[in-house]
C-alpha cells in the first residue's frame, strides 16, 4: 500500500468548476481526479527500470531537446546488429558455444538498454510537449 501525503492547493474558480464537472462525468472524486492529473503531468518514472540504468534515466530529464532527440534517434551499430542476428540464428540450432551464449546475452542487454533509453527519451520529449513522429517514421 502506498502512503499518501495531503496537499492543499488553491485553484481559480473556473478551473475548480471544470474539475468538479469532469469528476462527476467520470464518477470519480475531485481528489482522485486531481491526483491523476498531477501524476500524468510529472516526468516519466524510472522506478520500473533496472537499477543500474535508473541514474542515467534520471539525468536525461535535464537534457536539452536536441540531446534527447539524439538519444531517441540512436541506432544499433550495424556490425553489432548483424552479429546479434548471427548468434540468434545459431542459437535456434543449439550450436552456441558458452562464450557465444555470453556474447548473445550481452548483445541482448545492450540492445534492451538502448531501447529503454530511446523510449525514455521519447517519453521525456512528449512530456515537454514535443510532437512525436508517427511510428512508421521512427528510426529502428
C-alpha positions as CSV (number, residue, x, y, z in Angstrom):
1,X,0.0,0.0,0.0
2,X,1.4,3.4,-1.0
3,X,1.5,6.1,1.7
4,X,-0.1,9.4,0.8
5,X,0.5,13.0,1.7
6,X,-2.1,15.7,1.9
7,X,-1.5,18.9,-0.1
8,X,-3.8,21.9,-0.1
9,X,-3.9,24.0,-3.3
10,X,-5.9,27.0,-4.4
11,X,-7.5,26.8,-7.8
12,X,-9.2,29.6,-9.7
13,X,-13.0,29.1,-9.6
14,X,-13.4,28.2,-13.3
15,X,-10.7,25.5,-13.0
16,X,-12.3,24.1,-9.9
17,X,-15.7,24.0,-11.6
18,X,-14.2,22.2,-14.6
19,X,-12.6,19.7,-12.3
20,X,-15.9,19.1,-10.5
21,X,-17.7,18.6,-13.8
22,X,-15.1,16.1,-15.1
23,X,-15.1,14.3,-11.8
24,X,-18.9,13.9,-11.9
25,X,-18.9,12.8,-15.5
26,X,-16.2,10.2,-14.8
27,X,-17.8,9.2,-11.5
28,X,-14.6,10.0,-9.5
29,X,-14.0,12.2,-6.6
30,X,-12.4,15.6,-7.2
31,X,-9.4,14.4,-5.1
32,X,-8.8,11.3,-7.2
33,X,-9.1,13.3,-10.4
34,X,-6.8,16.0,-9.2
35,X,-4.2,13.4,-8.1
36,X,-4.4,11.7,-11.5
37,X,-3.8,15.0,-13.3
38,X,-0.8,15.7,-11.1
39,X,0.7,12.2,-11.8
40,X,0.1,12.5,-15.5
41,X,1.9,15.8,-15.6
42,X,5.1,14.5,-13.9
43,X,8.1,13.4,-15.8
44,X,8.1,9.7,-16.6
45,X,9.0,7.4,-13.7
46,X,12.2,5.3,-13.7
47,X,11.1,3.1,-10.8
48,X,10.4,0.1,-13.0
49,X,13.7,0.3,-14.9
50,X,16.7,-1.8,-13.9
51,X,18.6,-0.3,-11.0
52,X,21.8,0.1,-13.0
53,X,20.2,2.4,-15.6
54,X,18.0,4.5,-13.3
55,X,20.6,7.2,-12.6
56,X,21.2,7.6,-16.3
57,X,17.5,7.9,-17.0
58,X,17.1,10.4,-14.2
59,X,19.9,12.6,-15.7
60,X,18.1,12.5,-19.0
61,X,15.3,14.6,-17.5
62,X,17.7,17.6,-17.5
63,X,19.0,17.2,-21.1
64,X,18.2,19.6,-23.9
65,X,15.6,18.7,-26.5
66,X,18.5,18.3,-29.0
67,X,20.3,15.8,-26.8
68,X,17.1,13.9,-26.1
69,X,16.4,13.7,-29.9
70,X,19.9,12.4,-30.4
71,X,19.3,9.6,-27.9
72,X,15.8,8.9,-29.3
73,X,17.2,8.5,-32.8
74,X,20.2,6.4,-31.9
75,X,20.6,3.3,-34.0
76,X,22.2,0.0,-33.1
77,X,25.6,-0.3,-34.7
78,X,25.2,-2.3,-38.0
79,X,28.0,-4.8,-37.1
80,X,26.5,-5.3,-33.6
81,X,23.1,-5.9,-35.2
82,X,24.5,-8.4,-37.7
83,X,26.4,-10.3,-35.0
84,X,23.3,-10.4,-32.9
85,X,21.3,-11.9,-35.8
86,X,24.0,-14.4,-36.5
87,X,24.1,-15.6,-32.9
88,X,20.3,-15.7,-32.7
89,X,20.2,-17.9,-35.8
90,X,23.0,-20.2,-34.4
91,X,21.1,-20.3,-31.1
92,X,18.0,-21.6,-32.9
93,X,20.0,-24.6,-33.9
94,X,21.5,-25.0,-30.4
95,X,25.0,-24.5,-31.7
96,X,26.3,-21.8,-29.4
97,X,29.5,-22.2,-27.5
98,X,29.4,-20.9,-23.9
99,X,31.3,-17.8,-24.9
100,X,28.9,-17.1,-27.7
101,X,26.0,-17.6,-25.4
102,X,27.5,-15.0,-23.1
103,X,28.1,-12.7,-26.1
104,X,24.4,-13.1,-27.2
105,X,23.3,-12.3,-23.6
106,X,25.5,-9.1,-23.6
107,X,24.2,-8.1,-27.1
108,X,20.6,-8.5,-25.9
109,X,21.2,-6.5,-22.8
110,X,22.9,-3.7,-24.8
111,X,20.0,-3.7,-27.2
112,X,17.4,-3.7,-24.4
113,X,19.1,-0.8,-22.6
114,X,19.4,1.1,-25.9
115,X,15.6,0.7,-26.5
116,X,14.9,1.7,-22.9
117,X,17.0,4.9,-23.3
118,X,15.3,5.6,-26.6
119,X,11.8,5.1,-25.2
120,X,12.6,7.2,-22.1
121,X,14.0,10.0,-24.3
122,X,10.8,10.0,-26.3
123,X,8.6,10.0,-23.2
124,X,10.5,13.0,-21.8
125,X,10.2,14.8,-25.2
126,X,6.4,14.1,-25.1
127,X,6.2,15.2,-21.5
128,X,7.9,18.5,-22.6
129,X,5.3,19.0,-25.3
130,X,7.4,17.8,-28.3
131,X,5.4,16.2,-31.0
132,X,6.3,12.6,-31.5
133,X,6.6,11.3,-35.1
134,X,4.3,8.6,-36.3
135,X,5.5,5.1,-35.5
136,X,6.4,4.4,-39.1
137,X,8.8,7.4,-39.1
138,X,10.7,6.4,-36.0
139,X,14.2,5.0,-36.6
140,X,14.7,1.3,-35.8
